[in-house]
Amino acid sequence: PRLLDLLDGFEYKFTAGVTLESDIAIYAENGVTLTTTGQWAIAGNVGTVHFQGVDFISEGSNTYLFNSSSANSLEKLSFIDCTFDNYSRAIFRNQSGAGTQAVREIVIDGCIFKNGQADYFVLHNSNDNVMEKVSVRNSTFFNLTKALIRAEKQTTAAQVDVENCTFALVGNDHLVRLTLSPANVRFSNCIFSKSQGTVRMVLVSSGNVTSPDCYATADWI
């Protein structure tokens, strides 16, 4: 993939959307800030999109980090040691569009999500788009109005694993919403503290839902 190393001590700002049509890896050290005012997108067949050490900030009316409308297939999207601030909707969305839109795997590790205001903050799939696997580890979610994953029109099988994560002041809906999908969902060693309303954990059409070694306050049901 193409490699982009963001220099320490600088703040980067994208004032227009970015369309990715090939593999890319973007690295930063010491919490380099990347501000977005336009939405990014995936187009065509892309193998890997990787971010590490980037502090993302949404500015203005920008609601998504990625918001793709054309046919696409992304094998793997990963965020390692990143921060997401003020994205009012998801960091990744495949919306209603022409052709199939698929993200095979999303990996999130060591990240912080905060101050999201309206919708699902990791994945928001519209129509019967495809998401196969989401892995979220060692991450913190704070002051987010809704929940984790919404792919309620997806009919294909999905796997969701959430491990060693903390959720505080999060949501008033299902944390994972896969209404029509046969899905295996596992939360392990997670803490669910005070929420923004009554939160139901998972909605799937069939499959296995497990939550070993987790703690939740009474407003999580």
Buried (B, 14 or more C-beta within 10 A) or exposed (E): EEEEEBEEEEEBEBEEBEEBEEBBBBBBEEEBBBBBBBBBBBBEEBEBBBBBBBBBBBBEEBBBBBBBBBBBBBBBBBBBBBBBBBBBBBBBBBBEBEEEBBBBBBBBBBBBBBBBBEBBBBBBBBEBBBBBBBBBBBBBBBBBBBBBBBBBBBEBBBBBBBBBBBBBBBBBBBBBBBBBBBBBBBBBBBBBBEBBEEBBBBBBEEBEBEBEEBEBEEBBE
